[in-house]
Amino acid sequence: MFRSIIVFFSLLLASVPAAYAKDMQLGSRLDAIVEAGVLKVGSTGDYKPFSYKDPATGEFSGFDIDLAKNLADTLGVKLEIVPTSWPQMMQDFEAEKFDVAMGGVSITFDRQKKGLFSIPYMREGKTPIARCADKGKFETLAEIDKPEVTVIANPGGTNEKFARASLKQAKIVIFPDNTKIFDEVAAGRADLMMTDASETRYQEKLHAGVLCAVHPDTPFNFAEKAYWIQRDIGLKGFVDQWLHQSIETGAYGKTYDKWFK
């Protein structure tokens, strides 16, 4: 599956727009990372299977965490995970608290204004997840956007943004804990959540027979996941080449299978 997602890689730009040239010194941040011996990666820890922080141990795990470890190993440095949140991520990025944001981060124009993105590694889109008994009720936005429908969303990210942009009549409830938000749907306190298709598939497995992804292969919109990088041509070039090599050598595929299959 992942190969179909990234088949377009050969068409991606090989350079950064000249407009960024004034803001970047080739290799400056990359050199600093290597010299310091530490790669700082920002991650929310609330988005399975991409990034999850165990509340008991404080340890991070997930698809993108495994890839972050591999990126740090390839750089020959240690990995430091910097906790952030979806509402706080933009501010933390601008404060340069981390070098790269990893953990199911979608490409958006607002984020692109502040930094650079790696080549995309996953094609996505928003789709509903609901109780299996109600799956057939919420196949279109028109069916969802009704006053009697309660849609739940986590704050500050693309899920909330999509819900508010798409729904004018449905009740939107913002729930602060993204690690427990699907339990709210399962318990009947919300009718559905609209999130990335990959997450709906994963949560369907975790809540087998209770929650069902609604048409995850044909989401409502188009989106891509990538790594959000501070403005440095050298660092972006390294991340792009590492990701490309990971895909071509099969390392990416093995990690994908571990978390998504």
C-alpha positions as CSV (number, residue, x, y, z in Angstrom):
1,M,0.0,0.0,0.0
2,F,2.7,2.4,0.9
3,R,4.3,2.2,-2.6
4,S,1.0,3.4,-4.2
5,I,1.1,6.3,-1.7
6,I,4.5,7.5,-2.7
7,V,4.6,6.6,-6.4
8,F,4.6,10.3,-7.2
9,F,8.0,10.9,-5.5
10,S,9.8,11.1,-8.8
11,L,7.8,14.3,-9.6
12,L,8.7,16.2,-6.4
13,L,10.8,19.3,-6.5
14,A,14.5,18.8,-6.1
15,S,15.1,22.3,-4.8
16,V,13.7,24.9,-2.4
17,P,12.1,28.1,-3.8
18,A,14.6,31.0,-4.1
19,A,12.4,33.1,-1.8
20,Y,13.7,31.0,1.1
21,A,17.4,31.6,0.2
22,K,17.7,34.8,2.3
23,D,16.4,33.0,5.4
24,M,18.7,29.9,5.2
25,Q,22.3,29.1,5.3
26,L,23.1,25.9,3.5
27,G,23.7,23.2,6.1
28,S,23.7,25.6,9.1
29,R,21.1,23.8,11.2
30,L,22.2,20.4,9.9
31,D,25.8,21.1,11.0
32,A,24.6,22.3,14.4
33,I,22.7,19.1,14.9
34,V,25.7,16.9,14.0
35,E,28.0,19.1,16.2
36,A,25.6,18.9,19.2
37,G,25.1,15.2,18.7
38,V,21.3,15.6,19.2
39,L,18.3,15.6,16.9
40,K,15.3,17.3,18.5
41,V,12.0,16.0,17.3
42,G,8.7,17.5,18.3
43,S,5.8,15.1,18.7
44,T,2.3,15.2,20.3
45,G,2.3,11.6,21.7
46,D,-1.5,11.4,21.3
47,Y,-2.0,10.2,17.8
48,K,-1.8,6.4,17.4
49,P,-0.3,4.7,15.6
50,F,2.0,7.6,14.6
51,S,3.0,8.9,18.0
52,Y,2.0,7.8,21.5
53,K,3.4,8.8,24.9
54,D,2.8,6.2,27.6
55,P,1.4,8.2,30.6
56,A,3.0,5.7,33.0
57,T,6.5,5.7,31.7
58,G,6.7,8.9,29.6
59,E,8.1,6.8,26.7
60,F,7.1,7.6,23.1
61,S,6.3,4.9,20.6
62,G,4.7,4.7,17.2
63,F,5.3,4.6,13.5
64,D,6.9,8.0,13.2
65,I,8.8,7.5,16.5
66,D,10.5,4.5,15.0
67,L,11.3,6.5,11.9
68,A,12.6,9.3,14.0
69,K,15.0,6.9,15.7
70,N,16.2,5.7,12.3
71,L,16.7,9.3,11.1
72,A,18.8,10.1,14.2
73,D,20.8,6.9,13.7
74,T,21.5,7.8,10.1
75,L,22.6,11.3,11.2
76,G,24.9,9.6,13.8
77,V,23.3,11.5,16.7
78,K,21.0,10.9,19.7
79,L,17.2,11.4,19.5
80,E,15.5,13.8,21.9
81,I,11.7,13.8,21.7
82,V,10.3,17.2,22.6
83,P,6.6,16.9,23.8
84,T,4.2,19.3,22.1
85,S,0.5,19.5,21.4
86,W,-1.7,20.3,18.3
87,P,-2.8,23.7,19.7
88,Q,0.8,24.5,20.8
89,M,2.7,23.0,17.9
90,M,2.9,26.2,15.7
91,Q,4.2,28.3,18.7
92,D,6.7,25.6,19.6
93,F,7.9,25.4,16.0
94,E,8.3,29.2,15.8
95,A,10.2,29.1,19.1
96,E,12.5,26.5,17.5
97,K,12.1,24.1,20.4
98,F,12.7,21.3,17.9
99,D,14.4,20.7,14.6
100,V,11.6,18.6,13.0
101,A,8.0,17.8,13.9
102,M,7.1,14.1,13.4
103,G,4.0,12.2,14.3
104,G,1.3,12.3,11.7
105,V,1.7,15.9,10.8
106,S,-0.3,17.0,7.8
107,I,1.0,19.5,5.2
108,T,-0.9,22.8,5.5
109,F,-0.3,26.2,4.0
110,D,-0.1,27.8,7.4
111,R,2.6,25.4,8.5
112,Q,4.4,25.8,5.1
113,K,4.6,29.6,5.7
114,K,6.7,28.9,8.8
115,G,9.0,26.1,7.7
116,L,9.7,23.4,5.1
117,F,8.2,20.0,4.6
118,S,9.9,16.9,3.6
119,I,8.7,14.9,0.6
120,P,5.3,13.4,1.5
121,Y,5.3,9.9,2.9
122,M,1.6,9.2,3.1
123,R,-1.5,10.3,1.2
124,E,-4.5,11.0,3.5
125,G,-7.9,12.6,3.9
126,K,-10.6,13.1,6.4
127,T,-13.2,10.4,6.8
128,P,-15.7,9.5,9.6
129,I,-15.5,6.8,12.2
130,A,-18.7,5.9,13.9
131,R,-20.3,3.1,15.9
132,C,-20.6,0.1,13.5
133,A,-24.4,0.1,13.9
134,D,-24.5,3.7,12.6
135,K,-21.9,3.4,9.9
136,G,-24.4,3.7,7.1
137,K,-25.9,6.9,8.5
138,F,-22.8,9.1,8.0
139,E,-21.5,8.5,4.5
140,T,-21.8,12.1,3.2
141,L,-21.2,15.5,4.7
142,A,-24.9,16.2,4.1
143,E,-25.9,13.3,6.3
144,I,-23.5,14.4,9.0
145,D,-24.3,18.1,8.9
146,K,-27.6,17.9,10.8
147,P,-28.6,19.5,14.1
148,E,-29.2,16.1,15.8
149,V,-25.7,14.8,15.0
150,T,-22.8,15.3,17.4
151,V,-19.3,15.4,15.9
152,I,-16.4,15.2,18.3
153,A,-12.9,16.6,17.5
154,N,-9.6,17.1,19.2
155,P,-8.5,20.8,19.6
156,G,-6.0,22.7,17.5
157,G,-5.3,20.5,14.5
158,T,-6.6,19.7,11.1
159,N,-9.5,17.6,12.5
160,E,-11.1,20.6,14.2
161,K,-10.4,22.8,11.3
162,F,-12.0,20.4,8.8
163,A,-15.0,19.9,11.0
164,R,-15.6,23.7,11.5
165,A,-15.1,24.4,7.8
166,S,-17.4,21.6,6.6
167,L,-20.3,21.6,9.2
168,K,-22.7,24.4,9.8
169,Q,-25.6,22.6,11.6
170,A,-24.1,19.6,13.4
171,K,-23.0,20.0,17.0
172,I,-19.2,20.1,17.2
173,V,-17.8,19.0,20.6
174,I,-14.1,19.6,21.3
175,F,-12.6,16.9,23.5
176,P,-9.2,17.6,25.0
177,D,-7.7,14.1,25.2
178,N,-7.0,12.7,21.8
179,T,-6.0,9.3,23.4
180,K,-9.5,8.8,24.8
181,I,-11.6,10.6,22.2
182,F,-12.7,7.4,20.4
183,D,-14.1,6.0,23.6
184,E,-16.5,8.9,23.6
185,V,-17.9,7.7,20.3
186,A,-18.0,4.1,21.4
187,A,-19.9,5.1,24.6
188,G,-22.5,7.1,22.6
189,R,-21.5,10.5,23.9
190,A,-20.8,11.5,20.3
191,D,-22.0,10.1,17.0
192,L,-18.8,10.2,15.1
193,M,-15.3,11.8,14.6
194,M,-13.8,12.9,11.3
195,T,-10.1,12.2,11.2
196,D,-7.4,10.9,8.9
197,A,-8.3,7.7,7.1
198,S,-5.2,5.9,8.5
199,E,-6.3,6.6,12.0
200,T,-9.8,5.4,11.4
201,R,-8.5,2.1,10.1
202,Y,-6.2,1.7,13.2
203,Q,-9.0,2.6,15.7
204,E,-11.4,0.2,13.9
205,K,-8.9,-2.5,14.8
206,L,-8.6,-1.4,18.4
207,H,-12.4,-1.2,18.8
208,A,-13.2,-4.2,16.7
209,G,-17.0,-4.7,16.3
210,V,-17.7,-1.4,18.0
211,L,-16.3,1.3,15.8
212,C,-16.1,1.2,12.1
213,A,-14.2,3.4,9.6
214,V,-16.6,4.9,7.0
215,H,-15.2,4.7,3.4
216,P,-11.5,5.3,4.4
217,D,-10.4,4.5,0.8
218,T,-12.5,7.5,-0.5
219,P,-12.0,10.3,2.1
220,F,-13.8,13.7,1.9
221,N,-10.7,15.6,1.1
222,F,-7.0,15.3,0.0
223,A,-4.1,15.6,2.4
224,E,-0.5,14.4,2.8
225,K,1.6,13.7,5.7
226,A,5.3,14.8,5.8
227,Y,7.9,15.9,8.3
228,W,7.8,19.6,9.2
229,I,11.4,21.0,9.2
230,Q,12.9,24.2,10.4
231,R,14.0,26.5,7.5
232,D,17.3,24.9,6.6
233,I,18.1,23.6,3.1
234,G,20.7,21.2,4.3
235,L,18.5,19.6,6.9
236,K,15.6,19.3,4.4
237,G,17.9,17.7,1.8
238,F,19.1,15.2,4.3
239,V,15.6,14.3,5.5
240,D,14.4,14.0,2.0
241,Q,17.2,11.7,0.9
242,W,17.0,9.6,4.1
243,L,13.2,9.1,3.5
244,H,13.7,8.3,-0.1
245,Q,16.4,5.7,0.7
246,S,14.2,4.3,3.5
247,I,11.4,3.7,1.0
248,E,13.5,2.2,-1.7
249,T,15.4,-0.1,0.6
250,G,12.3,-1.4,2.3
251,A,13.0,0.0,5.7
252,Y,10.0,2.2,5.5
253,G,7.8,-0.7,4.4
254,K,8.8,-2.9,7.3
255,T,8.0,-0.1,9.7
256,Y,4.7,0.6,8.0
257,D,3.7,-3.1,8.2
258,K,4.6,-3.2,11.9
259,W,2.2,-0.4,12.8
260,F,-0.5,-0.5,10.1
261,K,-1.0,-4.2,9.3
